[in-house]
Amino acid sequence: MPNIALELGKQAAAFGVNGAYGKQEDVDGIRVIPVAISWTGFGGGSDEAGNGGGGGGGYAVPIGAYVRRGDDLRFEPNVVSFLAVAIPFVWVAGRALARVIKALKK
């Protein structure tokens, strides 16, 4: 049986930068490079009988794009994606803060 960790490592080598930065596109003289936050996870194992398995997965959130117009290079954020991540985070943080304040009042 091949070493699962080595096989997963070989496959994961391309995930890093390729997962965070997309392929650059030129649209009407404007160069666009999409940017995302991405993360991956892998696992595997086997028993004494030689049975084994492994798996993995990943997730990416588009956060914006680098846009080059002539000599000007700027990062333009993806506001919709930011709000989709920020709203649940603020809600959870608010609930936690409310519980801490309630506990401190007792």
Buried (B, 14 or more C-beta within 10 A) or exposed (E): EEEBEEEBEEEBEEBEEEBBBBEEEEEEEEBBBBBBEBEBEBEBEEEEEEEEEEEEEEEBEBBBBBBBEEEEEEEEEBEEBBEEEEEEEEEEEEEEEEEEEEEEEE
